[in-house]
Structure formats: C-alpha cells, structure tokens
C-alpha cells in the first residue's frame, strides 16, 4: 500500500531497502520544493505501522548513492547429469565495481549503470527473473526472439542477448529507461533493439499485425501488478514462455490465473524471496 502511494507521488521510482525481517524502508529524493512538506509522524496503513521522516542529504550524495548498488551473482543452473554447467553464471554489477573473481568462462559479466532507470539486478524481483531466465535457457537449445516489456535499465534484455536469444527487443514507457538500456547494451557489446512503448495504448510488437513473428517467442515482464494485468488482457496470443516479475507474494495467484484464463499459460515454476515473487509460465 505504501509503495503504491509513493509511486503515484514519484513515478520515476523510489529506493527500497530491507532493513529487517519485518521492516522495509522506502526513500524518495527531491530538491527543495519538489516533494510535499510532510511532518515526522507515525501512522497505520492496514496492519502496518508507517513512520515518515524528512532529512537533508549530505552534499556528497552523488557518490554515496553508489553504495546502494551492489554486485549480484546469479548462479548457473545445475546440470541434470551432474556434469559441468552448460551456461555461465551471471555477475551483474555497476561500472564502479570490480569484475567477478571466478574463472574466465564460468561467469558472464553484465555491467549496468542504473542512471534514472529501474533494474540493476540486486532487487529480488529482477534477480528472480534472471534466475528463471537461466533455467529457461538451460532447457532451450533454440533461443529465438525475446521481448522484454518494461526493460528499465535493460538488464534482463542484455542477459538474454548474451545467452543467445536473437533478436531481442526491449520496451519501456520512460525515455530515460530507453536511453539507459541502449547505453548499457553498447557497454556490454550485445545486439538488441530498444523502443519507447505504452502498454496501455499500443499493440505489442512481434505478436500482432505486420510485425507478427512465426516462431514462438519468450516474453519477459518485470512489471507491477496493474501492468501485468493489462498485459494479460491485451496480449494477442500466448508466447512459448513468459517470465513475470514485480509481484508481491499475495499477487502471484491472481497474475498466474489471469494469464491462464485468457491465454492458457500454465505455471511452470514460481519463486519467492522476501515479499516478492516471480512466475515462469509456459504454453500448453
């Protein structure tokens, strides 16, 4: 409830930190006069106690914020025969962090400068989507077209392109995200296209009209609940695979049912971490 209200206030995003087993901190930043003048207070939101405080950020915030973006290692799926992994692990890091110390070839480096875009790999939702993408890739010999709806910084699309999916198209409504994804793709030396796209007003590329592709495609959608429901109602046909993230645990059943009822997608795997969940759905 708090996150939804904050995203109305600052659609560009908020900072989320899990500071304890039962405590989540959301931080909203703005220059003087940009944010509402709120007093320090405590209030109830449902069964949760919400504390609000306002502080002045130190002058060196341009460097201090980098401490919140830490590297994350996504392990490669274990092979069923007990042999060597068929895919590299993914080490997602900002450009100011050092590469992984693991051996060359065992880890693929993905360098993401978040800029003003969502998605550095450290958030539980993005991390679980990367885990499911690796699982999917391990079982797919033919890696064809992939569509990343809500690409943000481009981390999922860049990982997919590095894993051999081709072509890869990233879509996002925010101009800053489109620019960040293009720049991050260039830094990581992968081929992908990024377009500005409004899910509520435009037809999904590659799945309808003159752009429709004959081959089954994979769709990634690391979005919040309202946009996932919009995607479920507007997607013209079922992809071979769909990985949906950005879900709270309590929302996963609803989203899974929405894609099943209209498109016949069945739940292949569900992962949860903290309060977040991600789904891997497949066509029957």
N, C-alpha and C positions, 0 to 999 in steps of 0.2 A: 504493500500500500504506500509506504513512504517513497520507494523508488519510483513508482508510477507518478506520484505528485511532483517529485523532483525533476523527472524528465519532461513534464509539462512546463516547468519553470526554466529548465536549461536543456533544450533538445539536443545540444551539441554533446551532452554527456556529463556524467559525474564520476568521481573516483570512489571505488568501493574497496574497503579493506576489512577482512575478517579479523577482528581484534580479540575474539574469544569464542568459546563454544556456542554461546548464546547471544553474541553481540556483533553487529555489523555497523561499520562506520561509513557514512556517505559524506563526501566533501564536495562542495560546489565553490568554484573560484570565480571571482569577477573583480574588475576595477571598481574603485569607489563610485557609488551611484548606480552601478549596473544591477545589483541584487537588492531585493526587498530589505528594508530595515527591520530585522527581526530581533526581539529581545531574547536573552538567555532564558530558557524555560524548560519545563518538563511537561509532557502531555501523553495521553493514552491514544494509541491507534489500534483498535481492536483489543487484543490481549497484550500488546507490546507497549513497553514504556519507551517513549521517544524523548531524547534530550537534544536541545538545539543550542548551539553556541556559535558566536562570531569572534574571529580573531584576525589580527593584522599579520599578513605573511611577511617574513623577512625579505630584505632586498635581494638576497641571493637565491630566490625561488627558482630562477631559470635553470640553476644547476641542481638544486635539492630535489626537484620533482623526478629527476632521473633515478633516484634511489628506489622509487616505487615500481620501476620497470625492470624486473629481474629475469635472467635467462630461465628457460624451462626445457627439460629433456623429455621427449616423448619416446618411450622405448619401442623398439620394433616388435611386432607380434612374434610369439614363439612358434617355430615351425612344428607341424603336427608330427613329423617323423623324428623329432629330436635333433635334427641337424643344425647347420648354421642358418641364421635368419636370412630370408630371401630379400628383405628390404632393410635399408639403413634406418637407424633411429633418427628422430628429428630434433635438432637443437635450435630452438627459437630464441633469439637474443636481440637486444637493441644494439646499434652500431658501436656504442661506447663500452660494451662488454667483450671479453676475450672469447675466442672460439673454444669449443669443447676440447678437453684433453684426451678424449677417446681416440683410438686409432683411425687413420685415414681410411675412408670407405665404409666404416662402420656407422658413421654419423653424417647426416647431411645438415649443413649449416643453413639456417634461414635467418637473414638479417632484416629486422623490421624496425623502421623508425616510425613510431606511432603518430608523430605530428599531432594533428587535430582529429585523427580517425580512430575508431574503436578497433581493438583486436591486436594484442601483442603476443598472444599465446599463453600468457600467465593466468588469465581469468579461467575459472573452472569450466565455463561453458565452451570457450574456444579450445581449451586443452582436450576436453572430451570429444569434440568434433574432430580434432586431429587424430586422436586415438582410434576413433571409428573409421576415419578415412584410411588409416594404415591397415586396419583389419580388412576393410573392403578391398584395398589394393592387393593385399596378400592373396586373396582368393580370385582375383580377376586377371587372367592372362592378357586379355584385350582391354586396354584402357583408352576408351574413345572420348567423346565430347563430355565436358563437365561445365555446369552452370553454377556459379556462386552468387546467390541472391542475398544482398546486404554484405558486400565484400569488405567494407570497412577499410582497414589498412592493407587488405589483400593477402593476409597470412594464409588463409585456407586455400585460396586460388593459387598462390605461389607454391605451397606444399604440393598441391595436386599436379601442377605443371612439372615440378621436379620429380614426381613419382611416375611420370609418363603419360598422364592424361593429355589429350590433344584433339581438338582445340579446347581452350579454357576461356570462358567469358565471365568476368566479374561485373556485377551490377550494384549500384548504390545511388541513393537519392541525394546524398550530400556531395557538393562539389569538392570539398576538402578531402573526402574519402576517395573520390575518383582520382584526384591528383596524387594523393599519398600512395594509393595502390599502384599507379603507373610508375612512380618513382621507385617504390620498393621492388617491383618486378624487374626494373632495369638493374638495380643494385644486385639482385640475386641471379641475373642473367637467365631469366626464363621468358618464354613467349606466352603472353596472354593479352587478351583484349579487355578493356575496362570501359564501361559506358555509364552515363547518368541515366537513372531509371526510376520511375514512380510506379510501384507495385499496384497502387490503388487506381491508377489511370491508364496504364499501358499494358498491352498484351505481352506475355512472357516470350522473349526471343527464343528461337530454335524449336518451339513446341507448338506453333500455330502459324498459319499464313505462309507467305512465300519463303520464310526462313526455316520452315519446319525441316528437321533432320530425320533421315530414315532410320539411323542407328539409335538404339536405346541410349539414353544419357543418364548421367549422375547429376543430381541436384543437391547442392549444399545450401542450407538456410539457417544461419545463426542469427535468429531474429527474436524479438519479443512476442509474446502470445498474440496480441491483436494482429500483427503482420503475418504470423504463421497461419492464423485462421483465415486471413484474407488470401494467402497463397493457396490454402486447401480449397477454397471456394472458387478461385479463379484459374487455377492450373488446368489447361485444356485437356491434358492426358497424363497418364501415370508414367513417370520415369522408371527406369530399371531399378534405381536405388535413390533414396532420399535420406539425407542426414539432417536432422533438425535439432538445433541447439537454442540457447537463450531461454530455456524453460525452467520455471520453478518446479520442484518435485510435485506439488499439488496440481500443476497444469498438464503434466505429461499424459495422463489418461485421456484428457479432453482432446489434446492435439493428435494423439495417436488415433482416436476414434474419428476425428474429422477427416483425416486422410484415408482411413479405411472405408468409411461410409460412402464417400464420393468417388474415390479413385481406386479402391480395392487394394491399397497398400497394406501389407501385413508387417507386424513388428518383428524384426529380426533380432535386435538387441537393444537393451536400454541400459544406460549408465547414469550413475548419480554421484555427485560429490558435494558435500555440504548441502546447501539448499537448492542446488542446480541439477538439472537432468538433461540428457541428450538422447535422441532416438535414431536408430537405423531402421528404416522401413524399406521393404522391397515389394516389387510387383509379383503377384501370384502367377 
